[in-house]
Structure formats: structure tokens, C-alpha cells
Amino acid sequence: MPLPELFLQELKMRSDIVDVVSSYVSLRRSGRNMVGLCPFHNEKTPSFNVYPENGSFYCFGCGAGGDVITFIRRIENLDYMEAIRLLAQRAGIPVPENHVDDGMAKLRTRIYEINREAARFYHAMLLSEQGGPGLSYLTGRGLSMKTIKHFGLGYSPSARFALTDYLQKKGYASEEIIAANVAFKGRNGGTVDRFYDRVMYPIIDLRGNVIAFGGRVLSDAKPKYLNTSDTLVFRKSDALFALNFAKNHGGEQLILAEGYMDVISLHQAGFANAVATLGTALTVEQARLMARYAKEVVICYDADEAGQKATARAIPILRDAGILVKVLKIVGGKDPDEYIRSYGEQGPVRFKQLLDSCGNDVEYRLSKIRSTCNLESADGRVAYLTGAAELLATLDSRMEQEIYAGRLAEEIGVDRSSIMMQVDKNSRKRQKQRQQKQFKTFQQQTVGVGDSINPEKVKHLRAASAEEALIAYITKYPDHAKEVVRRLPPEKFTTSFNRRVYQAIVEKMMDGKDYGLTEISGEFSVDEIGAIARIFAKYNDVSATREDADEYIEVIEQEHAKINMEDVASVPTQSIEQYLADLKSKKK
């Protein structure tokens, strides 16, 4: 059953979209609206808009949009009811659970339980006789029993049904175990453990729930590391290993390492602010998550080529999240775990010295450019300055550009104004490229190219455009809406998605209910709500009259009639004649 109308109205009233979004995104006023950097994709120029008047948001860069519920669904990776519960808890109002079909929520709860039981099972296995290989590996890597228990590390035995049998005896169905991704369906239809003969690292969210696992193989089997795939409770692009501990560190700095063992070793050495990504490159979502708990992030990746590439990719993502970035370089190509262990008792002190002396990301990137150029030659110096000017053009702060341009001028012996002239030229070029990209994206959205939500739009552009304009009109001018609905039934809409949106609004209206995004968001997916929010954003500053609405209706009726004529034209002549004959006989 749907949620009661009164509850939704109170939730919307107490969950002001500006207040909620501002707890995740830094917003500034722009006329009647608010703008900021989008939390859902990487950008330098703010294209994320919040519209207080209708309680919606829309990003013109990536197309994410919706109401306050959709925003929470996206940023917290929650389903509809979980987002409702989070907002209700924030607002201090109870959720009328007896009105909710929460089958998906129940499955999610079961997955949390399965993960918790699996973590207990793996940990018990590690401390049992069967776990000897896993325990030997971990202690051989220098981990103490205190650290092993602190992180809840475990071992998955080599038997392929050990965990599955354990969970089934606990009362969990095969479908639930597979949904948690700790097992999969075998070729013979049985349920088979996903992890076996691996050291297990439980991944815990900020609420203390076990949401996934990473497993390190102890043989020569591939892959070396195996991670839980995305599930109802886990999305690897949104989570960070050990952030549940690091967030309580109390400082304003996080250390971003490359793997589980690096992070665990750093924590054991006293650096409890270390975190790692989960087998993937750093994402925008992870950077935004770190920005909630730290002002500064020190990248501490491996010194090999892969680590350096990952560092170069992570820097702009972190900077765009508003984070100060530093890069720690370990001499000798060691990773943090190897470095700390190589110095024994002095390891933590040595690492602290590296941490305190590491430079920021601009200095690191300049040094990388410098290392590829021969500064003894004129061509080498030109190449260095050219690369440096391109780098400085990516910086948002004019002051930062001026400072580094001054340093470069002293280092190479050229005038600072010459460097800044090249920086400004590169900046203008980058700005022009961004504008062209945004304009191209807007053009494609306007004509429906690549529109996966309403794929019929590109074929029926005139009809779809009028449909969108009319949907925006009836939500913006509710006093005129009933007249529009009386004249135009949903069946007249040409594109099926717009027809669904119009139908949802009409049904709410006929029942005397509100029909904004919040009221209909439960009937559409996150991406569909984003498409509806795009319609609202497109017409947000457009004033429309009743005459405009009449024109929209006329176009929709014309296009509907045209489709009907095309359908008739495609019917074989014999079928039409038979139809007319049948009709004539009925009249008699």
C-alpha cells in the first residue's frame, strides 16, 4: 500500500530540500535558486541546481535530478523506503510501517544479517584449526591478534559449501544467500560459496553494518583479491575500507592507501585515519564521502607505475571535492606496509616523518613534469614550462596560480608575466571546451538523442516537447490544471514515458491530492525521477499562459491524430474493407 498522503506532506514540509542538500553540498544563492558542485559527477563549474519553490534539484552536467527523497536515495545508495525512513528519522516523525509493502527492505535486512553471520563464521574459522593457513599469513605480515580481532579478519575454508551450509542451518534461504553475494548458483543448481581458501576482510559501513567482503587468495589461484559484487546493501564505488574507524580519528586528515593490508598496517602503527578504495579506482562518490570527514587527504599509493597512474587520476577528483591534497612518496618503491615493517620499532616514527614532510599535489605533479624534461637544454626548459602552464590552468585559485608561476619564474629564469600569459591562454581554452561540451550535451538532451528514459522522444520530438511543456505547465499552474486534464486524457500522449508521468499526476489530482515530485517519486525509478526533474528545470524560468497551454494541447492532439492516420495507412486494404463491411452489417 502507498504511504498516507498526510505523512508525505509532513515529511516534505519538515525536509526542506535546501537544508538536506546543504548537509552534503556547499550551495550558494543564484537568484531564486541555489547552485553548487554536483555530488554525483566530477565537475569544476557548478551545474547542480536546487529549486526551493518546487522542492527539486537537477544537474545540467550529468542529468541527476529529483526531489529530496531521490537526492537521499542517490547520495546514500538507499531504496525508496530506506530514504523515507532516513528523512523521517532526521525530521523526528514516525513512519507508518503498516502501510508499506517493504519486501525489498526485508530482503535488505536479511542481507545485513547474512553478512554479519558470515563475518562471525569467517572469524571463527580463522581462530580454529582449519584457519591455520590464514592465521599464519596474517601474523607473518606482522599483524597482532589485537589488530586481527579489531578488524574482524577471517578465513574462508577450502570447502566449497562451508559457509552456505552454516547459513542454511541458521534459517537463510539459498536465494537470500546468493543475493548477499557470499555464494552463487552452481552449474548443477546448488548454492556454492563465493569465497574459499582466502583471508577475509569484512567491509563495514558507517553505521557498523557488515556490507561486503574482500578475500585474499592463499594459493596461486586468480584473482589474487576477490571482492563482493554490488548488492542491495553495497556499492563498491560508494564505500571505503576502514572509514568506520577513521571517521572517529578526530583529526581533519585522511590517508588514502591502496589496499586492505596497507590500511590495517597503518592503523596498527598508530595511523587510524587510513582508508582504502575497494579494488577500484577512486570515484567521485568516495571523494565526496571523504570530504565529509576531512579537509586534507594524503595519497599514499604504491610507488610502481600503476600506483603513480592511480595517484594522477585521484588528485583532480579529490581537489574537485574541495579537499586539500598531499602526496606521500616512499623511497625504494615500497608500499606503506612494507616500509613500516622494514624499520621494525622505528617504522611508525619513520612513516610519521614522511607524512609530515610530504608536499602538496601541485608540487608533486610539477616534479613529475620536471623529471621528464632536460632543464639543461632550451627545448627541455620550454617543455617544462609548457607542461607546468597547462597544469596551473587546471587550478581554480588565481592566488595559487600566481604563487607557482613565481616559483617557476625563479627556477627557470623567465618573467612571471610570460608564464601567467600562457596559463590564462590555457584557462580560456579549457573554459571554451567545457562550454562546448555542455552545449552539446544540452542539444542532445533537447532533441532526445540517447534518451534511455524516453527513447520515443527522438522519433516524436514535436509531440514529446509539447508533452513535456504541458507537464511542466500543470505542475507550475495548478489552478489551471483541472481544465487541461478535462480536455486532454492521457491516451492522447504519444510517448509512453510522458504518458505515465501525466497519468500519475492526473490520478493524484482526481483524488484531490498534491502531485509534486515527492508525491509521485515512489512510482518511478531514480533515473525516471531525474528525467521528470529535468523537465521541471527546463521550464523553471519559463512563464506560460493559458494560450500556451492551448497550443501544447493542440500539438499533442495533432501528433496523436497523425499517429492514428499512420496506423490506418499501414493496415491492408482487405482488412479495412472487411471492417467497413462488418460495421455496415451491424447497422442493419
N, C-alpha and C positions, 0 to 999 in steps of 0.2 A: 504493500500500500504506500502511496506517496506521503510525504511529510505534510502535517497540517499547515494550512495557509498562515494561521496566526503565528506559528512557530517560525516560519521562514521570514515573515515580516519583522518579527522581533530580532531575529538573528541578523538580518540585513541592517536594521536600524542600529544595532549595537556593534556591528562590524564595519565601521567606516573604511572604505577601500583605501583612502589615503593613509589612515593610521596603520592599517595592516601592512600595506606595501612598504611604507616608510620604515618598518622594522627590519626590512630586508634590503631595501634600495634607497640610496640617497636621492631625494627628489627636490626639484626647485620649481617655483611657480613660473608658468608661461601663460599669461592671460588668465583665462578661467580654469585652465588645466594645469597638470603637473607633468614634468618630464625628468628623465634620468637615464642612466646607462642600463640597458636591458640585462636582467639577470639570467636570461635564457640563451644568450649567444654573445660572442666576443665582439665588442664594438668600441670605438673611440668617441664617435659623435653620438650624443643621446638621441635615440629614436623611439624610446619607450615612453608612452603617454598614458597618463591616468586621467580619467574624466569623472570628476566628483559628481557632476549633475546626474549622470545616469548610472553611476557605480560600476564603470567598466574600465578596462585597460586594453591597450593594443600597442604592439611594437611594429613599426613600419619597416624594420630591418629583417626580422625573422618570421613575422606573422603570428607570433604568440599573442593571444588575447582572451578576454572573457570577463567574468565578474570576480568578486572577492573569493568565492568558493573555488573557481577554476584556478585562480592565482595560487591558492594554498595547495591545490591538487598538483600543480606543476612543480612548485618550488620545494615541496616536501615529499613529492613522489607518493601521494596518497590516492586512494579511490574516493568516490563521491562521499560516501558516508563517513569515512575517516576524516575527510576535510571538514565535514559538517561538525563532527564531534570535537575536532581541534578548535574550530572557531567558537563553538558553543562553550567549551571549557574556558577559552580566553574571555568570552563575554559573561561568563558566570551564569549560564542558563542551562537547564537540563534538556537532554534530547529525548523526545517521546519515542523510545525504542520500540514500543509495541506497535507502532505504525510503520515500521521499517522492514522491508524484505532484505535482511542482511546476510544472505547466503555467502556472498563474496567476503564479507567481513569475518564470518565464521571460519571460512577456509584460511583466511589470512591469520587468524588467531591460532588455528591448528598448525600452520606452518611455523609460527613462532615457537609453539610448544615442541614440535618435532626438532627444530634446530637446537632448542635448549636440551632436550633429551639426547640428541646426537652429540652435543658438546660434552655432556656428562659421560656418555659412553666412551668417546674417544679419550677423554682424560683418564678414565678408569683403566682403559686398555693400556695406556702409556705407563701407568704405575703397576701394571700386572706383569706376570712372567712373559706374556705374549708381546708386551711392549718393549722388550729389551732392545731391539734394533733402533727404535725411535728414541728411547731414552739415551742410548749410547751416542746417537748422533747429536742430540741437543747438548748433553753435558760435554761432549767432545768439542762443541762450538763455544764452550766456556760459560754456558748458562747455569745459574744456580737453581736449586729446587725452589727457592723462593720466587725467582723470576718465572719459572715454568708454571707454578701454581697461580701467580699473579695474572698471567696472560691466558690461563686455562688451556695450555698447549696439550695436544693429544696425539694419538696414534691410531690409524685405521688398519686393522689386521689384514693379512693377505687373503683370508677367506672372502669370497665374493658376496656372501649373504649374511655376514655377521651383524651389521647394523640393521638391515632390513628385518631379519628375524627378531632382533631385540625390539624394534619399534612396533612390529605387528603384535608381539606379545603384550605390548603396552596399550594396544587397542587402536592403533592407527592403520587406516586403510592404505592399500598399495597406491591408490590414486593420490592420496594426500602426501605420501612419502615421495612420490615422483614429482608432485607439484612443488615440494620443497627443494627439489633438485639434489637431494642426497642419494638418490637412486634413479634408475631409468628402467624402461621396459626392455627386457632381453628379446632375442630372436624367437625364443620358444614361448614368449608371452609372460614369463616370470619377471619378478622385480629384482634387479641386480644393484648392489652397492656401487655408487659412482666413484667413491674413494677407496683404495685398498693399498696396503703396504706403503703408506705415506705418513710423514709427520704432519699433524693437523694444526692449523692456526685459525681459531674462531674469530670471526669479524663481528664486532659488537657496535650497535648504533648508539646515538647519544642518549637514548632512553634506557640503555642497559640490556636491550634485546639482542640475542644472537641472531644475526640476519643472514650469514653466509659463512663459507669456509674456504681457506686456501690450503692446498696439500702439496707437500714437497716429497717427491718420489725418493726412495732409498736404494733403488736399483738403477740400471741404465735405461729403463723404460722412458718413453716420451709421452706427453710433455714433462719436462722437469717439474714445473709448477702447474697445478690444475686448480682452477677457481670455480666456485658456484656460478652458474649462469644466472641471468636476470630472472627473478621470480616476483611474486606478488609483494614480497616484503623487502626486496633487494634489487637495486640497480647500480651496477659497478661504477658507472660514471658519476654517481652522486655521493659515494661513500669514501671514507678514508680510514685506513687501518690505524688503530690506537688513538683516534681523535677523542674517543670516550674518556681516555686517561689524560691526553694532552690538554683538553679544554679546561681542566682543573689545575693546570700548572700555575696559573696566577700571573704569568708574565704577558707580554704583548708580542712575543716572538714564537714562531713555529719553525722547526727544522723539517724540511721535506726530503726524505730519503727515498731510496729506490725500491727496497724490498722489506719483507717481514723481518728477516734476521737483522738487518741494519737497524731497524726501529727498535727491536727488542734489546739488542746490544746497547744502543744509546740510552734507553730507559734504565737498563741495569747499571750503566756507568753514571747515572745521575741526570741525564738529559731527557726528562719526562715530557718534553714538549715536541718530541719527534713523531712524525706521521709518515704514511706512505700511501701511494695510489695502489690500486688492486689489479695489477697485471695489465694496466692500460696506461696510455699517455695521459698527462694531466688534462682535465677538462675544465671548461668554464664553470660548470656547476661546483666542482671541487674547489676551485679558486674562490668562488663566492662564499662557499662554506667556511673556508679558512679565514676569509675577511671578517667573519662574524666574531672570531676569537683572537685575532692577531692583527697588528698593524704592520708587522715585518715578517717575512718568510726567508729563511736561509736555504737555498737549494744545495743539497749535498748528495748529488748523484755520483755514480761511478765515473772514474776518470777515462774509461775507454771511449771509443768513437760513438757507440750507441748512447752512452751516458751524456756525452757532450751534445749530441743532437737533441736529446730529450731536454737538456738544460736550455738550449737555444729556443726550443719550442715553448717551454714553460714560462720563460721570462715575460714575453708580452701578455700572456694570459693573466699572470699574476698582477702585472702593472695595471692592466685594464680593470682589474677588480679593486683597484685603489690600494694595493699593498706595496710597501717598500720592499725591494728585492735585493738580497745579497747572494753571492755565490761563493761557496767554500770549496777550495781546491786542495786535494790531498796529494802530496808529493809521493811519487813512486807508483802511482796507478792503483793504489789500494782503495777498497770501499771502507766506509766508516767502521764496520765490524772488524775487518782485518786490521785496520790502523790501530784501533783501541787495544785489541788483543796483542798486537805485536810489541807494545810497550809495557805490557804487564800492569803493575800497580800504577805506573805513571801514565797509562793510556788516557784516563779521563782528564788529567791535567793538560796533557799534550793536545788533546782534542779541544779543550776549552781555549787554549792559546790560539789554535787555528780559527775557532769560532769568533773570537774577539778581534782577530786581525783581518778577517776576510773583507774583500772590497764589495762595492755595490755592483749591480748588474751592468751599469753603463761602463764602468771601469773594466769589468770582465770582458764585455763584448768588444771594447776598444782594443784590449790586449790581444784578443783573438784575431782581429783585423791586422794589428801591428805584426803579429807573428808570421803572417803570410806575405809581408812586404819587405823588400830590401831598402832600408832607410838610408843606405849609403849612396843610392843612386837617385837621380831626379825622378825617373819613372816610378820608382818604389815609393818615394815621398808623395807623389801625385796620387798614386793608387791608394795609399793610406788615408790621405785627406779626403779623397773621393768617397771611400767606404765610410769614413768617420762622419762626413757630412750627411750621408744617407741615413746613418744611424741616428744622428742628432735630430733629423727631421721627423723621426718617429716619436720624439719626446713631446709631451703636451705642455710642459713648463718652459716658458721663454727664459726664465732665470737659469734653469738647468742647462738649456742650450748655450746661453752666454758663458756660463762658467766653464763648460767643457771646451767651447770654442777658444776661450782664453788659454786654457792649458795646452790645447793643440798648437795654438799660435806660438807659444813659448817653446814647445818641444821641437817644432819643425822650423821655426824662424820665419813665419809669414804673418801678414797683418790679420788680426782677428776679424775685421770687417769683410775681408775676402771670404773667409770661411763662412761667416754668417750669411753672406750673399748667396752662397751655394746651398746652405741649409734652407733658406727661405724659398729658393727656387724649387728644391726638392719637396718642401712642405706644400707649396701651391700645386705641384704635380700630383702629390698624394691626395690632396683635397679634391682635385678635379676628378681623379679616378674613383674616389668614394662617391661623389655626386653622380657620376655616370652610372655606377653600379646600382645606386639607389633608384635612379630614374628608370633604368632598365627593369629592375625588379617591380617597380610601381606599374610600368607599362604592361608587363606580363600579368600582374595581378588584375589590372583593369580589364584586359581582354580575355582573361581566363586561361592563359597558356599554363599548362602544368598544374591546373587546379584539381587536386585529388579529391577534394570535398565535394565540389560541384563540377564534375567533368563535362556535363552537358553545356556549361556556360560558353565555352569556346565555339560550340556549334550553333548555339542560340543566343548570341551576345545581346541582341536588341531586347529580347524577352527577359533574359536574366538581369540586365541592367535596370529595366523598368520594375522588375520584381523586387530587386534589392532596394531601389529607391522607395517603393511603396512600403516595404517592411520597415525601413527607417522612418518613414512618414508617420505610420500608425503608432509607433512607439514614442515618437517625439511629440506628436499632437494627439493625445488620447481622446480629446473632446470630439475630434472628427473621425475617430477610428471606426465607430459603430456604423456610420454611414458608408464607409469604404467596404466594410465586411458585408453589409447588407447587399451592396451592389455586385461584389466580386467574390464568388465562392472559391475555395482553394483549388477546385478541379480545373479552374481556368489557368493555373500556373503551368508553364511549360517545363521548367526544370524541377526534378523531383526533390532536390535538397531544399530549394527555396519554398516549394510547396509544403514540405514538412515543417519548416520554420513558421510559415504563415498559419498552417493548421494548428500548431501548438499555441500560437498567440491567440487565434480565433477561439479555441476551446477555453482558454483561460478567461478571455473576455466575455464569452457567453455565460460562463459560470459566475461572472461578477468579481473575478479575482484580478490581482495585479499580474502583469505579463512582461516584466523586465527580464534581463538575463538570469538573475538569481532564481526567478520563479520557473524558468524553463530549463535551467542548466542540468537538472537531473535526467532530462530526456535525451541529452546529446552527449557525445564523446568530448574529450578535452579539445581535440583538433576542430571538431564541428563548432563548438562554442567559440573557438578562436576565429573561425570564419564569420560567424554572426557578429562578433565584436569588430571585425574588420569593416563590415557593412555600417555599423554604428559610427565607427571612427571616420569612415569616408564621408559620411553625411553630417558629421557633428557640427561643423560650422556652416552648413548649407541651410539657408532659410527656404521653406517651401510653402506654397499657398494651396488652397483648395483646387485652384485651376491646374496647378502642377500635378496634384493627386489625380484629377480627372484625366490628365494626359497619360500618366502612368497606367491607369486602368484601361484607357483606350488602346495603348500599345500592347498590353498584356492580352486583351481580348482579340486584337488583330492577329497577334502571333499564334494564339490558340486556334483561331479560325484557320489560319494558314496551315498549321499542322494537320488539322482535320481534313482540309482540302487535299493535302499531300497524301494522307492516308486513303482517302476516297479514290484518288487518281491511281494509286498502286493496286487497287482491287481489280481483278479480272472482269472484263465486260460481261461475261456469262454470269458471274456471281451477282453483279448489280441487277441484271435483267431478272434473275431468279428472285432477288429481294423485292423488286418492284411488283413482280407477279404475285408474290406471297402477300404483299401489302394490299394489292387490289382485291384479292380473294377474301381477305379479312373484312374489307369494307362492305363487300356484298353480304 
